[in-house]
Amino acid sequence: MVNAGERLYDLLQRGVEVVYSPTFVDTKEIQRVDMAIVEGGVKTDENEELLREVRAKCNILVAIGICATHGGITSLGNVFSLMEILEKEYPGVMHSSLPRIREMIYPICSFVDVDYYVPGCPPMSHLIIGTIDSLIKGERSQRYTRIVCNECPRKILPVKPAHLVGIYEKESDPNICLLNQGYVCLGSLTRNGCGAPCPRFGFTCFGCRGPSDPLLYRSKDLYDVLVDIISRRTGIEVEKVRKELYHNPFIFHTFIFSNKLERFKSMERVI
């Protein structure tokens, strides 16, 4: 949001006032407001209490970032038990002195109604400011319904790798689709709007914008869809792709954005 620079300044100059933000404003009381923006998921009782208070005191609630919208990278902790995490990170600490921590982390729509979702890790500045600006004007926010591949300049060519490779294992061809070259890139599943910065600069898309509309309407089994796409783009047999993905730690990102998608009451609310 701060990276928005002059656009954020222009927004504030038009009468927008930030009345509560632990980052920017030194106040402890949540006031009644027109719009509230929430980032991060719910992991503790304190998180839920604060979230419910925010929802009760705002007219419009916007979830910002993949942790708030889907669970995000922080939900990778869900594959471990709470006790494993505490013993690993806080050895010897009396856990009773900590806030009550849930076994799992949840997106905020698990507890309250959300009016708009702006996924991303982090969301690009133009998505955040554009959404806020549209809502202030009473206009419909621009939605992005296609996939990251539509914004990526790389070309899909008939390259046939023998097996899948990690992004750090070898140098990629800067002009050819990363998936074609055997890298596990999720651009073919992921909602566009970011401008494809990761594949543009040689890193694979890890799905931080969540799945595109057509993907959700077509299938809820994102893993099988990914296996099929990789097989078709690379020529590697489906079962070999499935086997290699099983041993690829990067594949956990596939499930980051598939966390309880059915909670979205309307896809029209996802920016």
Backbone as CSV, one residue per row, in Angstrom:
resi,resn,N_x,N_y,N_z,CA_x,CA_y,CA_z,C_x,C_y,C_z
1,MET,0.840,-1.210,0.000,0.000,0.000,0.000,0.871,1.254,0.000
2,VAL,1.929,1.224,0.808,2.850,2.359,0.849,3.562,2.520,-0.497
3,ASN,3.804,1.396,-1.178,4.468,1.454,-2.484,3.624,2.156,-3.540
4,ALA,2.365,2.426,-3.228,1.505,3.137,-4.187,1.967,4.572,-4.382
5,GLY,2.759,5.093,-3.435,3.358,6.413,-3.604,2.348,7.527,-3.792
6,GLU,2.443,8.209,-4.928,1.595,9.375,-5.184,0.112,9.019,-5.239
7,ARG,-0.219,7.809,-5.695,-1.631,7.421,-5.761,-2.240,7.348,-4.367
8,LEU,-1.448,6.863,-3.399,-1.920,6.832,-2.018,-2.058,8.254,-1.485
9,TYR,-1.094,9.106,-1.796,-1.143,10.505,-1.359,-2.375,11.202,-1.931
10,ASP,-2.654,10.958,-3.216,-3.819,11.572,-3.857,-5.111,11.117,-3.180
11,LEU,-5.137,9.857,-2.801,-6.322,9.308,-2.136,-6.553,10.010,-0.798
12,LEU,-5.472,10.204,-0.045,-5.582,10.867,1.250,-5.945,12.342,1.089
13,GLN,-5.477,12.966,0.020,-5.786,14.370,-0.239,-7.260,14.585,-0.565
14,ARG,-7.944,13.543,-1.013,-9.352,13.657,-1.371,-10.271,13.424,-0.178
15,GLY,-9.713,13.436,1.016,-10.552,13.357,2.206,-10.599,12.003,2.881
16,VAL,-9.859,11.031,2.354,-9.809,9.723,3.010,-8.956,9.835,4.267
17,GLU,-9.505,9.379,5.368,-8.796,9.469,6.645,-8.577,8.071,7.222
18,VAL,-7.341,7.778,7.595,-7.011,6.509,8.243,-7.158,6.710,9.749
19,VAL,-8.118,6.030,10.344,-8.393,6.257,11.769,-7.881,5.132,12.664
20,TYR,-7.567,3.968,12.054,-7.025,2.880,12.861,-6.065,2.061,12.007
21,SER,-4.843,1.933,12.453,-3.847,1.086,11.805,-2.658,0.960,12.746
22,PRO,-2.396,-0.232,13.269,-1.250,-0.403,14.170,0.066,0.041,13.531
23,THR,0.127,0.043,12.196,1.354,0.432,11.495,1.508,1.947,11.404
24,PHE,0.403,2.678,11.146,0.485,4.101,10.841,-0.082,5.014,11.914
25,VAL,-1.030,4.535,12.691,-1.761,5.417,13.602,-1.653,4.895,15.037
26,ASP,-1.295,5.771,15.953,-1.144,5.385,17.356,-2.480,5.526,18.073
27,THR,-3.350,4.562,17.864,-4.633,4.537,18.563,-5.023,3.104,18.837
28,LYS,-5.695,2.879,19.941,-6.060,1.514,20.337,-7.537,1.231,20.110
29,GLU,-8.330,2.260,19.882,-9.782,2.078,19.756,-10.197,2.016,18.294
30,ILE,-11.017,1.032,17.973,-11.537,0.901,16.609,-12.824,1.712,16.505
31,GLN,-12.822,2.693,15.616,-13.990,3.543,15.431,-14.924,2.950,14.381
32,ARG,-16.137,3.475,14.328,-17.060,3.097,13.262,-16.598,3.783,11.976
33,VAL,-16.478,3.016,10.902,-15.900,3.544,9.666,-16.718,3.113,8.452
34,ASP,-16.436,3.762,7.327,-17.064,3.392,6.064,-16.452,2.109,5.504
35,MET,-15.141,1.984,5.621,-14.447,0.839,5.042,-13.335,0.344,5.957
36,ALA,-13.210,-0.964,6.067,-12.114,-1.562,6.824,-11.358,-2.514,5.911
37,ILE,-10.039,-2.486,6.023,-9.174,-3.373,5.249,-8.459,-4.292,6.227
38,VAL,-8.597,-5.599,6.006,-7.993,-6.571,6.924,-6.988,-7.423,6.168
39,GLU,-5.793,-7.556,6.740,-4.801,-8.471,6.173,-4.450,-9.515,7.227
40,GLY,-4.019,-10.677,6.776,-3.655,-11.744,7.700,-4.825,-12.654,8.013
41,GLY,-4.510,-13.884,8.397,-5.536,-14.862,8.739,-5.814,-14.882,10.227
42,VAL,-6.644,-15.827,10.647,-7.036,-15.954,12.049,-6.370,-17.194,12.643
43,LYS,-5.544,-16.983,13.642,-4.827,-18.083,14.287,-5.091,-18.146,15.786
44,THR,-5.492,-17.002,16.387,-5.716,-16.954,17.832,-7.119,-16.448,18.139
45,ASP,-7.546,-16.652,19.381,-8.830,-16.113,19.829,-8.839,-14.598,19.718
46,GLU,-7.702,-13.989,20.013,-7.588,-12.530,19.939,-7.808,-12.043,18.506
47,ASN,-7.263,-12.783,17.533,-7.476,-12.439,16.120,-8.961,-12.423,15.789
48,GLU,-9.677,-13.462,16.241,-11.101,-13.555,15.926,-11.900,-12.431,16.590
49,GLU,-11.600,-12.134,17.838,-12.318,-11.073,18.550,-12.133,-9.724,17.858
50,LEU,-10.895,-9.429,17.472,-10.606,-8.165,16.789,-11.322,-8.111,15.437
51,LEU,-11.297,-9.220,14.720,-11.953,-9.283,13.416,-13.451,-9.047,13.531
52,ARG,-14.083,-9.674,14.494,-15.531,-9.509,14.668,-15.885,-8.069,15.064
53,GLU,-15.020,-7.438,15.847,-15.262,-6.037,16.208,-15.146,-5.139,14.981
54,VAL,-14.142,-5.392,14.145,-13.970,-4.620,12.918,-15.192,-4.772,12.011
55,ARG,-15.654,-6.011,11.849,-16.810,-6.260,10.985,-18.052,-5.539,11.505
56,ALA,-18.224,-5.496,12.797,-19.400,-4.852,13.383,-19.363,-3.337,13.235
57,LYS,-18.157,-2.769,13.054,-18.019,-1.314,13.024,-17.718,-0.744,11.640
58,CYS,-17.856,-1.547,10.587,-17.590,-1.026,9.243,-18.743,-1.355,8.306
59,ASN,-18.893,-0.520,7.278,-19.907,-0.765,6.258,-19.406,-1.732,5.188
60,ILE,-18.139,-1.601,4.820,-17.535,-2.455,3.801,-16.270,-3.077,4.379
61,LEU,-16.148,-4.406,4.238,-14.954,-5.105,4.714,-14.217,-5.695,3.512
62,VAL,-12.946,-5.323,3.378,-12.120,-5.789,2.270,-10.993,-6.660,2.819
63,ALA,-10.883,-7.881,2.304,-9.775,-8.773,2.675,-8.626,-8.525,1.713
64,ILE,-7.469,-8.162,2.251,-6.302,-7.832,1.434,-5.204,-8.873,1.654
65,GLY,-4.717,-9.465,0.572,-3.613,-10.415,0.676,-4.100,-11.854,0.792
66,ILE,-3.282,-12.778,0.324,-3.690,-14.176,0.241,-3.921,-14.810,1.610
67,CYS,-3.273,-14.297,2.665,-3.498,-14.857,4.010,-4.911,-14.562,4.488
68,ALA,-5.385,-13.361,4.220,-6.745,-12.991,4.630,-7.789,-13.618,3.722
69,THR,-7.476,-13.758,2.425,-8.484,-14.242,1.478,-8.571,-15.757,1.417
70,HIS,-7.420,-16.446,1.557,-7.428,-17.895,1.367,-6.751,-18.694,2.481
71,GLY,-5.988,-18.036,3.341,-5.200,-18.768,4.330,-3.719,-18.532,4.117
72,GLY,-3.304,-18.536,2.848,-1.964,-18.107,2.480,-0.821,-18.990,2.936
73,ILE,0.382,-18.445,2.788,1.594,-19.186,3.142,1.575,-19.581,4.612
74,THR,1.002,-18.739,5.445,0.953,-19.070,6.872,0.158,-20.347,7.134
75,SER,-0.760,-20.697,6.230,-1.548,-21.913,6.430,-0.742,-23.179,6.156
76,LEU,0.501,-23.032,5.663,1.358,-24.209,5.540,1.607,-24.828,6.914
77,GLY,1.467,-24.015,7.961,1.598,-24.550,9.311,0.516,-25.546,9.653
78,ASN,-0.559,-25.576,8.857,-1.652,-26.499,9.113,-1.260,-27.955,8.905
79,VAL,-0.146,-28.194,8.196,0.281,-29.581,7.973,0.992,-30.144,9.194
80,PHE,1.255,-29.297,10.188,1.866,-29.744,11.436,0.883,-29.542,12.586
81,SER,1.072,-30.280,13.657,0.233,-30.064,14.829,0.691,-28.798,15.541
82,LEU,-0.217,-28.189,16.290,0.112,-26.976,17.035,1.263,-27.233,17.994
83,MET,1.253,-28.374,18.678,2.311,-28.675,19.642,3.667,-28.796,18.959
84,GLU,3.710,-29.376,17.769,4.970,-29.471,17.025,5.529,-28.084,16.739
85,ILE,4.651,-27.175,16.328,5.087,-25.824,15.983,5.595,-25.090,17.212
86,LEU,4.862,-25.181,18.317,5.258,-24.484,19.538,6.579,-25.010,20.083
87,GLU,6.755,-26.324,20.067,7.992,-26.903,20.583,9.181,-26.574,19.696
88,LYS,8.919,-26.413,18.392,9.991,-26.068,17.464,10.401,-24.603,17.612
89,GLU,9.419,-23.699,17.701,9.687,-22.264,17.692,9.898,-21.670,19.084
90,TYR,9.257,-22.266,20.085,9.335,-21.707,21.454,9.723,-22.791,22.458
91,PRO,10.887,-23.414,22.274,11.289,-24.469,23.212,11.485,-23.925,24.624
92,GLY,10.911,-24.617,25.593,11.089,-24.222,26.989,10.181,-23.107,27.462
93,VAL,9.367,-22.539,26.568,8.464,-21.451,26.948,7.163,-22.027,27.500
94,MET,6.650,-21.423,28.552,5.350,-21.837,29.099,4.257,-21.407,28.126
95,HIS,3.667,-22.352,27.428,2.694,-22.018,26.399,1.435,-21.388,26.967
96,SER,1.195,-21.597,28.255,0.009,-21.008,28.878,0.103,-19.495,28.940
97,SER,1.320,-18.951,28.784,1.507,-17.501,28.831,1.203,-16.850,27.480
98,LEU,1.013,-17.646,26.450,0.720,-17.130,25.114,-0.782,-17.001,24.913
99,PRO,-1.222,-16.147,23.982,-2.652,-16.099,23.642,-3.108,-17.479,23.174
100,ARG,-4.384,-17.803,23.353,-4.879,-19.118,22.947,-4.754,-19.257,21.430
101,ILE,-3.995,-20.250,21.005,-3.688,-20.437,19.591,-4.512,-21.592,19.036
102,ARG,-5.083,-21.396,17.854,-5.881,-22.442,17.210,-4.974,-23.500,16.591
103,GLU,-5.527,-24.669,16.385,-4.784,-25.739,15.725,-4.456,-25.367,14.285
104,MET,-5.361,-24.596,13.626,-5.165,-24.237,12.229,-5.350,-22.736,12.047
105,ILE,-4.822,-22.212,10.936,-5.072,-20.820,10.592,-6.148,-20.785,9.513
106,TYR,-7.009,-19.772,9.573,-8.148,-19.693,8.671,-8.186,-18.343,7.961
107,PRO,-8.745,-18.309,6.735,-9.032,-17.017,6.095,-10.149,-16.329,6.864
108,ILE,-10.260,-15.018,6.742,-11.200,-14.284,7.599,-12.657,-14.591,7.258
109,CYS,-12.919,-15.076,6.022,-14.307,-15.387,5.665,-14.828,-16.610,6.409
110,SER,-13.962,-17.297,7.159,-14.420,-18.403,7.995,-15.204,-17.899,9.203
111,PHE,-15.091,-16.595,9.505,-15.703,-16.056,10.719,-16.670,-14.904,10.463
112,VAL,-16.421,-14.119,9.417,-17.278,-12.961,9.145,-17.562,-12.871,7.650
113,ASP,-18.595,-12.105,7.301,-18.885,-11.845,5.895,-17.874,-10.843,5.341
114,VAL,-17.346,-11.152,4.162,-16.380,-10.284,3.494,-17.028,-9.714,2.242
115,ASP,-16.879,-8.418,2.040,-17.506,-7.773,0.878,-16.652,-7.883,-0.378
116,TYR,-15.331,-7.741,-0.238,-14.443,-7.821,-1.397,-13.137,-8.497,-1.008
117,TYR,-12.582,-9.267,-1.956,-11.322,-9.971,-1.758,-10.291,-9.435,-2.754
118,VAL,-9.111,-9.066,-2.251,-8.005,-8.651,-3.125,-6.821,-9.558,-2.806
119,PRO,-6.742,-10.728,-3.450,-5.666,-11.678,-3.140,-4.330,-11.239,-3.695
120,GLY,-3.265,-11.866,-3.214,-1.906,-11.563,-3.660,-0.949,-11.694,-2.496
121,CYS,0.331,-11.913,-2.790,1.310,-12.082,-1.712,2.598,-11.326,-2.064
122,PRO,2.577,-9.983,-1.858,1.418,-9.159,-1.489,0.656,-8.737,-2.731
123,PRO,-0.553,-8.185,-2.583,-1.251,-7.640,-3.758,-0.464,-6.463,-4.326
124,MET,-0.514,-6.303,-5.639,0.169,-5.173,-6.264,-0.508,-3.871,-5.840
125,SER,0.259,-2.792,-5.790,-0.255,-1.500,-5.328,-1.466,-1.042,-6.127
126,HIS,-1.426,-1.255,-7.449,-2.534,-0.755,-8.273,-3.833,-1.509,-7.976
127,LEU,-3.731,-2.759,-7.507,-4.930,-3.510,-7.152,-5.545,-2.974,-5.859
128,ILE,-4.692,-2.669,-4.893,-5.184,-2.162,-3.605,-5.801,-0.779,-3.775
129,ILE,-5.025,0.150,-4.336,-5.495,1.526,-4.472,-6.670,1.606,-5.439
130,GLY,-6.613,0.844,-6.521,-7.711,0.845,-7.489,-9.020,0.387,-6.875
131,THR,-8.944,-0.648,-6.024,-10.148,-1.157,-5.356,-10.714,-0.120,-4.395
132,ILE,-9.852,0.463,-3.567,-10.301,1.475,-2.605,-10.904,2.673,-3.329
133,ASP,-10.228,3.118,-4.380,-10.684,4.277,-5.142,-12.066,4.020,-5.741
134,SER,-12.268,2.840,-6.315,-13.560,2.508,-6.931,-14.674,2.479,-5.885
135,LEU,-14.388,1.880,-4.734,-15.405,1.777,-3.696,-15.774,3.152,-3.139
136,ILE,-14.783,4.036,-3.017,-15.055,5.392,-2.538,-15.977,6.128,-3.513
137,LYS,-15.756,5.904,-4.799,-16.563,6.557,-5.822,-17.920,5.889,-6.025
138,GLY,-18.118,4.751,-5.367,-19.366,4.021,-5.552,-19.430,3.276,-6.869
139,GLU,-18.246,2.992,-7.450,-18.172,2.305,-8.730,-17.830,0.825,-8.533
140,ARG,-18.031,0.063,-9.568,-17.697,-1.351,-9.545,-16.188,-1.502,-9.749
141,SER,-15.523,-2.230,-8.867,-14.081,-2.427,-8.995,-13.759,-3.288,-10.202
142,GLN,-12.642,-2.992,-10.827,-12.213,-3.818,-11.953,-11.859,-5.208,-11.459
143,ARG,-12.364,-6.219,-12.167,-12.071,-7.596,-11.808,-11.136,-8.212,-12.846
144,TYR,-10.350,-9.169,-12.387,-9.453,-9.899,-13.273,-9.863,-11.364,-13.228
145,THR,-10.279,-11.898,-14.361,-10.874,-13.231,-14.378,-10.072,-14.249,-15.186
146,ARG,-8.989,-13.795,-15.833,-8.211,-14.705,-16.665,-7.013,-15.236,-15.880
147,ILE,-5.984,-15.700,-16.576,-4.840,-16.312,-15.899,-3.561,-15.499,-16.129
148,VAL,-2.571,-15.742,-15.287,-1.308,-15.016,-15.351,-0.632,-15.203,-16.709
149,CYS,-0.824,-16.357,-17.324,-0.218,-16.614,-18.639,-0.612,-15.548,-19.669
150,ASN,-1.804,-14.974,-19.519,-2.251,-13.943,-20.453,-1.445,-12.659,-20.335
151,GLU,-0.748,-12.474,-19.221,0.074,-11.279,-19.012,1.564,-11.575,-19.143
152,CYS,1.901,-12.841,-19.343,3.305,-13.252,-19.406,3.806,-13.197,-20.852
153,PRO,4.961,-12.566,-21.105,5.474,-12.435,-22.473,6.147,-13.704,-23.003
154,ARG,6.356,-14.692,-22.169,7.029,-15.913,-22.609,6.156,-16.684,-23.613
155,LYS,6.791,-17.372,-24.523,6.092,-18.086,-25.582,5.976,-19.579,-25.262
156,ILE,4.801,-20.143,-25.591,4.598,-21.581,-25.432,5.111,-22.265,-26.690
157,LEU,6.208,-23.006,-26.547,6.850,-23.667,-27.674,6.982,-25.162,-27.383
158,PRO,7.130,-25.974,-28.417,7.179,-27.430,-28.226,8.510,-27.922,-27.660
159,VAL,8.848,-27.480,-26.450,10.039,-27.973,-25.757,9.624,-29.204,-24.962
160,LYS,10.432,-30.249,-24.966,10.061,-31.495,-24.314,11.116,-31.904,-23.283
161,PRO,11.043,-31.399,-22.056,12.008,-31.796,-21.029,11.776,-33.243,-20.598
162,ALA,12.833,-33.871,-20.119,12.726,-35.274,-19.701,12.063,-35.415,-18.337
163,HIS,12.186,-34.371,-17.529,11.613,-34.434,-16.179,11.432,-33.022,-15.653
164,LEU,10.747,-32.882,-14.520,10.539,-31.577,-13.901,11.825,-31.120,-13.215
165,VAL,12.022,-29.805,-13.174,13.232,-29.261,-12.553,12.866,-28.131,-11.592
166,GLY,13.731,-27.911,-10.611,13.558,-26.807,-9.689,14.086,-25.532,-10.305
167,ILE,13.575,-24.392,-9.875,13.929,-23.116,-10.485,15.406,-22.782,-10.291
168,TYR,16.063,-23.392,-9.267,17.474,-23.092,-9.015,18.410,-24.163,-9.584
169,GLU,17.844,-25.183,-10.235,18.675,-26.281,-10.726,19.426,-25.942,-12.009
170,LYS,18.823,-25.102,-12.846,19.501,-24.718,-14.080,18.946,-23.377,-14.550
171,GLU,19.663,-22.733,-15.442,19.221,-21.439,-15.968,18.141,-21.662,-17.020
172,SER,17.064,-20.894,-16.919,15.955,-21.058,-17.853,16.157,-20.194,-19.090
173,ASP,15.496,-20.587,-20.190,15.470,-19.759,-21.392,14.516,-18.603,-21.121
174,PRO,14.952,-17.355,-21.259,14.120,-16.200,-20.889,12.933,-15.965,-21.817
175,ASN,12.877,-16.651,-22.934,11.812,-16.411,-23.909,10.747,-17.493,-23.947
176,ILE,11.009,-18.622,-23.333,10.106,-19.773,-23.427,9.353,-19.971,-22.117
177,CYS,8.092,-20.360,-22.222,7.245,-20.655,-21.061,7.989,-21.551,-20.073
178,LEU,7.991,-21.159,-18.807,8.700,-21.929,-17.780,8.125,-23.328,-17.635
179,LEU,6.810,-23.444,-17.763,6.174,-24.753,-17.658,6.648,-25.661,-18.787
180,ASN,6.788,-25.103,-19.990,7.324,-25.845,-21.128,8.708,-26.422,-20.829
181,GLN,9.481,-25.674,-20.039,10.855,-26.085,-19.739,10.951,-27.039,-18.561
182,GLY,9.786,-27.371,-17.962,9.778,-28.345,-16.875,9.753,-27.756,-15.486
183,TYR,9.657,-26.416,-15.399,9.555,-25.784,-14.084,8.098,-25.806,-13.614
184,VAL,7.883,-25.939,-12.323,6.517,-25.992,-11.789,6.012,-24.563,-11.627
185,CYS,5.429,-24.022,-12.682,4.886,-22.663,-12.679,3.367,-22.742,-12.649
186,LEU,2.737,-22.002,-11.762,1.284,-22.066,-11.603,0.540,-20.958,-12.338
187,GLY,1.213,-20.301,-13.271,0.579,-19.211,-14.009,-0.653,-19.642,-14.778
188,SER,-0.713,-20.900,-15.189,-1.848,-21.385,-15.970,-3.081,-21.623,-15.122
189,LEU,-2.948,-21.545,-13.798,-4.077,-21.727,-12.883,-4.483,-20.435,-12.188
190,THR,-3.575,-19.478,-12.152,-3.689,-18.352,-11.227,-4.353,-17.123,-11.840
191,ARG,-5.165,-16.447,-11.034,-5.857,-15.224,-11.452,-4.856,-14.149,-11.866
192,ASN,-5.131,-13.502,-12.989,-4.232,-12.452,-13.469,-4.502,-11.129,-12.742
193,GLY,-3.869,-10.072,-13.221,-4.019,-8.754,-12.595,-2.723,-8.248,-12.009
194,CYS,-1.785,-9.160,-11.749,-0.503,-8.773,-11.155,0.476,-8.260,-12.193
195,GLY,0.284,-8.651,-13.469,1.227,-8.274,-14.510,2.320,-9.309,-14.731
196,ALA,2.178,-10.482,-14.087,3.140,-11.594,-14.233,4.575,-11.200,-13.891
197,PRO,4.831,-10.528,-12.770,6.199,-10.099,-12.465,7.154,-11.259,-12.220
198,CYS,6.672,-12.355,-11.647,7.572,-13.477,-11.327,8.113,-14.149,-12.590
199,PRO,7.244,-14.669,-13.477,7.786,-15.290,-14.698,8.507,-14.310,-15.618
200,ARG,8.133,-13.043,-15.585,8.845,-12.048,-16.409,10.323,-11.982,-16.027
201,PHE,10.603,-12.169,-14.734,11.980,-12.050,-14.256,12.605,-13.394,-13.908
202,GLY,12.029,-14.481,-14.448,12.690,-15.775,-14.350,12.313,-16.630,-13.173
203,PHE,11.318,-16.200,-12.387,10.881,-17.026,-11.265,9.483,-17.555,-11.557
204,THR,9.199,-18.760,-11.104,7.903,-19.370,-11.392,6.778,-18.729,-10.585
205,CYS,5.599,-18.631,-11.192,4.414,-18.156,-10.480,4.039,-19.177,-9.419
206,PHE,3.793,-18.713,-8.179,3.426,-19.661,-7.124,1.972,-19.514,-6.686
207,GLY,1.157,-18.867,-7.523,-0.285,-18.892,-7.295,-0.805,-17.958,-6.241
208,CYS,-0.116,-16.846,-5.960,-0.523,-15.995,-4.835,-1.792,-15.203,-5.106
209,ARG,-2.290,-15.199,-6.353,-3.537,-14.494,-6.644,-4.740,-15.435,-6.604
210,GLY,-4.506,-16.695,-6.301,-5.607,-17.651,-6.246,-6.051,-18.086,-7.629
211,PRO,-6.956,-19.035,-7.713,-7.381,-19.565,-9.012,-8.287,-18.608,-9.779
212,SER,-8.214,-18.690,-11.104,-9.052,-17.856,-11.970,-10.492,-18.356,-11.967
213,ASP,-11.400,-17.506,-12.408,-12.815,-17.881,-12.440,-13.081,-19.159,-13.236
214,PRO,-12.587,-19.274,-14.495,-12.882,-20.487,-15.270,-12.417,-21.757,-14.590
215,LEU,-11.278,-21.681,-13.880,-10.767,-22.862,-13.199,-11.708,-23.299,-12.089
216,LEU,-12.213,-22.341,-11.338,-13.119,-22.672,-10.242,-14.420,-23.262,-10.760
217,TYR,-14.929,-22.711,-11.846,-16.184,-23.208,-12.386,-16.020,-24.582,-13.023
218,ARG,-14.781,-24.888,-13.479,-14.545,-26.138,-14.179,-14.271,-27.293,-13.231
219,SER,-13.491,-27.034,-12.207,-13.101,-28.117,-11.315,-12.632,-27.548,-9.990
220,LYS,-12.844,-28.321,-8.920,-12.335,-27.917,-7.609,-11.047,-28.667,-7.275
221,ASP,-10.707,-29.693,-8.073,-9.504,-30.463,-7.815,-8.334,-29.824,-8.549
222,LEU,-7.750,-28.815,-7.936,-6.701,-28.042,-8.581,-5.452,-28.867,-8.847
223,TYR,-5.182,-29.820,-7.990,-3.985,-30.641,-8.152,-4.051,-31.447,-9.447
224,ASP,-5.205,-32.083,-9.705,-5.355,-32.872,-10.930,-5.282,-31.987,-12.174
225,VAL,-5.847,-30.780,-12.082,-5.775,-29.842,-13.206,-4.323,-29.479,-13.489
226,LEU,-3.552,-29.211,-12.433,-2.140,-28.858,-12.595,-1.361,-30.007,-13.230
227,VAL,-1.589,-31.225,-12.759,-0.900,-32.394,-13.314,-1.194,-32.524,-14.806
228,ASP,-2.455,-32.337,-15.178,-2.850,-32.456,-16.577,-2.183,-31.382,-17.441
229,ILE,-2.155,-30.141,-16.953,-1.551,-29.045,-17.717,-0.051,-29.268,-17.898
230,ILE,0.631,-29.672,-16.817,2.075,-29.916,-16.911,2.358,-31.029,-17.911
231,SER,1.569,-32.075,-17.863,1.766,-33.203,-18.774,1.603,-32.768,-20.231
232,ARG,0.577,-31.959,-20.498,0.318,-31.506,-21.872,1.399,-30.529,-22.355
233,ARG,1.880,-29.657,-21.466,2.873,-28.658,-21.869,4.275,-29.254,-22.051
234,THR,4.576,-30.339,-21.320,5.926,-30.894,-21.328,6.042,-32.205,-22.093
235,GLY,4.921,-32.915,-22.256,4.983,-34.229,-22.891,5.355,-35.332,-21.916
236,ILE,5.533,-34.996,-20.631,5.843,-36.002,-19.611,4.557,-36.735,-19.232
237,GLU,4.622,-38.042,-19.098,3.433,-38.831,-18.785,2.819,-38.395,-17.456
238,VAL,1.483,-38.472,-17.386,0.740,-37.999,-16.220,1.246,-38.627,-14.932
239,GLU,1.429,-39.931,-14.925,1.838,-40.609,-13.692,3.242,-40.190,-13.253
240,LYS,4.124,-39.916,-14.226,5.464,-39.450,-13.880,5.397,-38.040,-13.307
241,VAL,4.553,-37.190,-13.887,4.369,-35.835,-13.351,3.863,-35.916,-11.921
242,ARG,2.856,-36.755,-11.700,2.272,-36.881,-10.362,3.318,-37.355,-9.354
243,LYS,4.148,-38.300,-9.767,5.172,-38.840,-8.877,6.226,-37.790,-8.542
244,GLU,6.655,-37.028,-9.563,7.688,-36.024,-9.332,7.159,-34.851,-8.511
245,LEU,5.900,-34.482,-8.729,5.315,-33.398,-7.937,5.219,-33.778,-6.471
246,TYR,4.979,-35.045,-6.220,4.845,-35.517,-4.834,6.118,-35.255,-4.036
247,HIS,7.257,-35.278,-4.709,8.541,-35.061,-4.030,9.047,-33.633,-4.184
248,ASN,8.206,-32.763,-4.737,8.601,-31.371,-4.963,7.963,-30.489,-3.897
249,PRO,8.772,-29.918,-2.973,8.185,-29.105,-1.896,7.427,-27.888,-2.399
250,PHE,7.740,-27.431,-3.615,7.079,-26.254,-4.162,5.589,-26.488,-4.362
251,ILE,5.188,-27.758,-4.505,3.797,-28.057,-4.815,2.869,-27.683,-3.671
252,PHE,3.392,-27.488,-2.471,2.539,-27.067,-1.359,1.824,-25.762,-1.682
253,HIS,2.447,-24.927,-2.514,1.824,-23.656,-2.867,0.520,-23.861,-3.615
254,THR,0.377,-24.997,-4.289,-0.871,-25.284,-4.995,-2.039,-25.275,-4.030
255,PHE,-1.804,-25.762,-2.832,-2.893,-25.888,-1.871,-3.085,-24.634,-1.038
256,ILE,-2.118,-23.706,-1.111,-2.274,-22.444,-0.405,-3.532,-21.737,-0.876
257,PHE,-3.749,-21.707,-2.196,-4.886,-20.951,-2.695,-6.121,-21.814,-2.918
258,SER,-6.098,-23.087,-2.495,-7.294,-23.913,-2.631,-7.998,-24.089,-1.288
259,ASN,-7.553,-23.324,-0.277,-8.066,-23.476,1.078,-9.484,-22.918,1.212
260,LYS,-10.464,-23.834,1.257,-11.856,-23.474,1.528,-12.399,-22.425,0.568
261,LEU,-12.195,-22.638,-0.730,-12.661,-21.673,-1.725,-14.176,-21.576,-1.757
262,GLU,-14.857,-22.656,-1.324,-16.316,-22.640,-1.375,-16.905,-21.609,-0.422
263,ARG,-16.076,-21.028,0.439,-16.586,-20.015,1.363,-16.915,-18.711,0.658
264,PHE,-16.362,-18.508,-0.547,-16.687,-17.304,-1.286,-18.166,-17.343,-1.670
265,LYS,-18.943,-16.375,-1.196,-20.364,-16.365,-1.519,-20.595,-15.975,-2.967
266,SER,-19.693,-15.190,-3.540,-19.826,-14.788,-4.925,-18.460,-14.487,-5.496
267,MET,-18.125,-15.134,-6.615,-16.846,-14.876,-7.253,-16.749,-13.436,-7.753
268,GLU,-17.903,-12.772,-7.885,-17.895,-11.381,-8.346,-17.225,-10.451,-7.359
269,ARG,-16.939,-10.938,-6.162,-16.320,-10.093,-5.143,-14.792,-10.212,-5.135
270,VAL,-14.236,-11.126,-5.949,-12.802,-11.315,-5.981,-12.200,-10.422,-7.052
271,ILE,-11.320,-9.504,-6.639,-10.746,-8.517,-7.557,-9.574,-9.147,-8.333
